[in-house]
């Protein structure tokens, strides 16, 4: 019989109660001068994003913006500037108009783990083909929070990706309680969580319940799951360790997925909750319940 693990006692902060009919959509913006064209695109797309989600999901949308710049001495103004949630689209556009700056200095792996523990799901969007060499890294960041990587072939597709991702995340929330029960049970008993085995068991249980959810698809096909390189990076403790995995993967490279194209089509479809969606929910639950191997 396998030896039980000792789980340390952790004082978990109480999560705020939240109305599931309200979608909180936060934008983190790299505000360099070179980002001007993307900021303009965001201004043009923000109204469409809000109107589409409200119309399709019958939800209220709250928007927030976090600007980030260089750490001192490169920039002495601020490191981050937060604009809290508002339902005003015009207010959001005003914030976007004022964006300038550049990020630096913090460990992305450490920050992403903190986001996951706070219940924040990260979707990473890669502008391909320029990002291809680093696709696994951005895929790893998303996976750590239970989100996913989405390839982008053109700026005009971004709106559809944000809308589809938001719809998928809202629909998955109805099944998170089932996942949390299993994760919390294993943590309480000191059992180690086998991702593959628990994902398989949870998927079977949810399938027996007839679980369905929205799923963001690309050209009528499920988005690619996490690569082995990205999965290895997602388990590292910091950027230094992840960088070592990245360097070794450059030598032993896997076949590259199809590049994104401007002709790609994205939408959220109603379907049976997939095995990979269950696996992503498991990653969320482990982080939110502070599970440590």
C-alpha positions as CSV (number, residue, x, y, z in Angstrom):
1,X,0.0,0.0,0.0
2,X,1.3,3.4,-0.9
3,X,2.4,5.6,2.0
4,X,0.1,8.5,2.8
5,X,1.4,12.0,2.3
6,X,1.2,14.5,5.1
7,X,-0.6,17.5,3.9
8,X,0.4,20.7,5.8
9,X,-2.4,22.8,7.3
10,X,-3.0,25.9,5.3
11,X,-5.2,28.8,6.3
12,X,-7.2,29.4,3.1
13,X,-8.7,32.9,2.6
14,X,-12.5,32.8,2.0
15,X,-13.3,33.3,-1.6
16,X,-15.8,36.1,-2.3
17,X,-19.3,35.0,-3.2
18,X,-20.0,35.9,-6.8
19,X,-23.1,36.0,-8.9
20,X,-22.7,33.5,-11.8
21,X,-24.7,35.9,-14.0
22,X,-21.9,38.5,-13.8
23,X,-18.8,38.0,-15.9
24,X,-15.7,39.8,-14.7
25,X,-13.4,40.4,-17.7
26,X,-10.0,41.8,-16.8
27,X,-7.4,42.9,-19.4
28,X,-3.7,43.0,-18.6
29,X,-1.9,45.4,-20.9
30,X,1.7,45.6,-22.0
31,X,1.7,49.3,-22.6
32,X,4.8,50.1,-24.6
33,X,4.7,52.6,-27.5
34,X,4.9,49.7,-29.9
35,X,1.6,48.4,-28.5
36,X,-0.3,51.4,-30.0
37,X,-1.9,49.4,-32.8
38,X,-3.1,46.7,-30.4
39,X,-4.6,49.2,-28.0
40,X,-6.5,50.7,-30.9
41,X,-7.8,47.3,-31.8
42,X,-8.9,46.7,-28.2
43,X,-10.8,49.9,-28.2
44,X,-12.6,48.9,-31.4
45,X,-13.4,45.4,-30.2
46,X,-14.3,46.0,-26.6
47,X,-17.9,47.1,-27.4
48,X,-18.5,44.0,-29.6
49,X,-17.1,41.7,-26.9
50,X,-19.4,43.1,-24.3
51,X,-22.5,43.3,-26.5
52,X,-22.0,39.7,-27.8
53,X,-21.5,38.2,-24.4
54,X,-24.4,40.0,-22.9
55,X,-26.7,39.0,-25.8
56,X,-25.7,35.4,-25.9
57,X,-25.2,34.7,-22.1
58,X,-27.8,37.1,-20.6
59,X,-25.0,38.3,-18.4
60,X,-23.8,41.5,-17.0
61,X,-20.2,42.3,-17.9
62,X,-17.7,44.1,-15.6
63,X,-14.5,45.3,-17.2
64,X,-11.2,46.0,-15.5
65,X,-7.7,47.0,-16.8
66,X,-4.3,46.4,-15.3
67,X,-1.4,48.4,-16.8
68,X,2.1,47.3,-16.2
69,X,5.5,49.0,-16.8
70,X,9.2,48.6,-16.1
71,X,10.5,48.3,-12.5
72,X,12.8,51.0,-11.3
73,X,15.3,52.3,-12.3
74,X,14.0,51.7,-15.9
75,X,10.7,53.4,-15.0
76,X,10.0,55.4,-11.8
77,X,6.3,56.1,-12.4
78,X,4.6,52.8,-11.4
79,X,5.0,49.0,-11.8
80,X,1.3,48.3,-12.0
81,X,-1.8,50.5,-12.2
82,X,-5.2,48.9,-11.6
83,X,-8.5,50.2,-12.9
84,X,-11.1,48.3,-10.9
85,X,-14.2,46.6,-12.4
86,X,-16.8,48.8,-14.1
87,X,-19.8,48.2,-16.3
88,X,-19.0,51.3,-18.4
89,X,-17.6,50.6,-21.8
90,X,-16.7,54.3,-22.3
91,X,-14.7,54.2,-19.0
92,X,-12.8,51.2,-20.2
93,X,-12.0,53.0,-23.5
94,X,-10.7,56.0,-21.6
95,X,-8.4,53.8,-19.6
96,X,-7.1,52.2,-22.8
97,X,-6.4,55.6,-24.3
98,X,-4.0,56.3,-21.4
99,X,-1.9,53.1,-21.6
100,X,1.9,53.5,-22.0
101,X,4.9,51.6,-20.5
102,X,6.6,48.2,-20.4
103,X,6.8,45.2,-18.0
104,X,9.9,43.7,-16.4
105,X,11.4,42.1,-13.4
106,X,8.8,39.6,-12.0
107,X,8.9,35.8,-12.4
108,X,6.0,34.7,-14.8
109,X,5.9,31.2,-13.3
110,X,5.5,32.5,-9.7
111,X,2.9,35.1,-10.7
112,X,0.9,32.6,-12.7
113,X,0.8,30.2,-9.7
114,X,-0.5,33.0,-7.5
115,X,-3.2,33.8,-10.1
116,X,-4.2,30.1,-10.1
117,X,-4.5,30.0,-6.3
118,X,-6.7,33.0,-6.4
119,X,-9.1,31.3,-8.9
120,X,-8.1,33.4,-11.9
121,X,-8.1,31.5,-15.2
122,X,-5.5,32.6,-17.8
123,X,-6.0,32.3,-21.5
124,X,-2.9,33.0,-23.6
125,X,-3.2,34.1,-27.2
126,X,-0.2,33.6,-29.4
127,X,0.3,35.8,-32.5
128,X,1.6,33.2,-35.0
129,X,3.9,32.5,-36.7
130,X,6.1,35.0,-34.7
131,X,5.4,33.2,-31.4
132,X,5.8,29.6,-32.5
133,X,9.2,29.2,-30.9
134,X,7.7,30.1,-27.5
135,X,4.3,28.5,-27.9
136,X,5.0,25.8,-25.3
137,X,5.8,28.4,-22.7
138,X,2.6,30.3,-23.2
139,X,0.7,27.0,-23.3
140,X,2.3,26.1,-19.9
141,X,1.2,29.4,-18.3
142,X,-2.4,28.9,-19.3
143,X,-2.4,25.2,-18.3
144,X,-1.3,26.1,-14.7
145,X,-4.5,28.1,-14.2
146,X,-6.8,25.6,-16.0
147,X,-7.0,27.9,-19.1
148,X,-5.7,27.2,-22.6
149,X,-3.5,28.5,-25.3
150,X,-5.2,29.8,-28.5
151,X,-3.3,30.5,-31.7
152,X,-4.0,33.8,-33.4
153,X,-3.5,34.4,-37.1
154,X,-4.9,38.0,-37.3
155,X,-6.0,40.7,-34.9
156,X,-9.6,40.6,-36.2
157,X,-10.0,37.1,-34.8
158,X,-9.2,38.2,-31.2
159,X,-12.8,39.3,-30.4
160,X,-14.1,35.8,-31.3
161,X,-11.5,34.1,-29.2
162,X,-12.2,36.3,-26.1
163,X,-16.0,35.8,-26.5
164,X,-15.6,32.0,-27.0
165,X,-13.2,31.6,-24.1
166,X,-15.5,33.6,-21.8
167,X,-18.5,31.5,-22.7
168,X,-16.6,28.3,-22.2
169,X,-15.3,29.3,-18.8
170,X,-18.8,30.4,-17.6
171,X,-20.2,27.0,-18.7
172,X,-17.5,25.0,-16.9
173,X,-18.3,26.6,-13.6
174,X,-21.3,24.4,-13.1
175,X,-19.1,21.3,-12.9
176,X,-16.3,22.7,-10.7
177,X,-18.1,21.6,-7.4
178,X,-17.9,18.0,-8.6
179,X,-14.2,18.3,-9.2
180,X,-13.5,20.2,-6.0
181,X,-15.2,17.4,-3.9
182,X,-12.8,14.8,-5.3
183,X,-9.7,17.0,-4.9
184,X,-10.5,18.1,-1.4
185,X,-11.2,14.4,-0.4
186,X,-7.7,13.4,-1.6
187,X,-6.0,16.3,0.1
188,X,-7.8,15.6,3.4
189,X,-6.8,12.0,3.4
190,X,-3.2,12.8,2.4
191,X,-3.4,10.9,-0.9
192,X,-1.3,11.9,-3.9
193,X,-3.3,13.1,-6.9
194,X,-2.6,11.2,-10.1
195,X,-3.7,13.6,-12.8
196,X,-4.4,11.0,-15.5
197,X,-6.3,8.6,-13.2
198,X,-8.4,11.3,-11.6
199,X,-9.2,13.0,-14.9
200,X,-10.3,9.7,-16.3
201,X,-12.5,9.0,-13.2
202,X,-14.0,12.5,-13.1
203,X,-14.7,12.5,-16.9
204,X,-16.6,9.2,-16.5
205,X,-18.7,10.5,-13.6
206,X,-19.5,13.7,-15.4
207,X,-20.4,11.8,-18.6
208,X,-22.7,9.7,-16.5
209,X,-24.5,12.9,-15.4
210,X,-24.8,14.0,-19.0
211,X,-22.5,16.9,-18.5
212,X,-22.4,19.4,-21.3
213,X,-20.6,22.7,-21.7
214,X,-19.5,25.3,-24.2
215,X,-16.2,24.6,-25.9
216,X,-14.1,27.1,-27.9
217,X,-13.2,25.4,-31.2
218,X,-11.0,26.4,-34.1
219,X,-12.3,25.5,-37.6
220,X,-14.9,23.2,-36.0
221,X,-12.2,21.2,-34.2
222,X,-11.1,21.1,-30.5
223,X,-8.1,23.3,-29.7
224,X,-4.9,21.3,-29.3
225,X,-4.2,19.9,-25.8
226,X,-1.1,20.7,-23.8
227,X,2.2,19.4,-25.3
228,X,4.6,17.3,-23.2
229,X,7.1,20.2,-23.2
230,X,4.5,22.6,-22.0
231,X,3.3,20.2,-19.3
232,X,6.9,19.8,-18.1
233,X,7.3,23.6,-17.9
234,X,4.0,24.0,-16.0
235,X,5.3,21.9,-13.1
236,X,8.5,24.0,-12.5
237,X,8.8,26.2,-9.5
238,X,10.3,29.3,-11.2
239,X,11.3,30.8,-14.5
240,X,14.9,29.5,-14.1
241,X,13.8,25.9,-13.9
242,X,11.3,26.4,-16.8
243,X,14.0,28.0,-18.9
244,X,16.1,24.8,-18.5
245,X,13.2,22.7,-19.8
246,X,12.7,25.1,-22.6
247,X,16.4,24.9,-23.7
248,X,16.4,21.1,-23.6
249,X,13.2,21.1,-25.7
250,X,14.9,23.1,-28.4
251,X,17.2,20.1,-28.9
252,X,14.6,17.4,-28.7
253,X,11.7,19.2,-30.5
254,X,8.3,17.7,-31.1
255,X,6.3,18.1,-34.3
256,X,4.8,21.7,-34.5
257,X,1.1,22.1,-34.6
258,X,-0.5,23.8,-37.6
259,X,0.1,27.5,-37.6
260,X,-2.8,29.9,-37.1
261,X,-4.2,31.5,-40.2
262,X,-6.2,34.7,-40.9
263,X,-8.9,32.5,-42.4
264,X,-9.4,30.5,-39.1
265,X,-12.9,30.5,-37.6
266,X,-13.5,30.5,-33.8
267,X,-16.7,29.9,-32.0
268,X,-18.0,28.4,-28.7
269,X,-20.2,25.3,-29.4
270,X,-22.4,23.3,-27.0
271,X,-21.0,19.8,-26.6
272,X,-20.3,17.0,-24.1
273,X,-17.7,18.1,-21.6
274,X,-14.4,16.8,-22.9
275,X,-11.6,14.9,-21.2
276,X,-9.3,17.8,-21.7
277,X,-11.8,20.3,-20.2
278,X,-12.0,18.0,-17.1
279,X,-8.2,17.9,-16.9
280,X,-8.1,21.7,-17.0
281,X,-10.8,21.9,-14.2
282,X,-8.6,19.6,-12.2
283,X,-5.6,22.0,-12.5
284,X,-7.9,24.8,-11.3
285,X,-9.1,22.8,-8.3
286,X,-5.6,21.7,-7.3
287,X,-4.3,25.3,-7.3
288,X,-7.4,26.8,-5.6
289,X,-7.1,24.1,-2.8
290,X,-3.4,24.7,-2.5
291,X,-2.4,21.1,-3.4
292,X,1.3,20.5,-3.3
293,X,3.0,17.3,-4.4
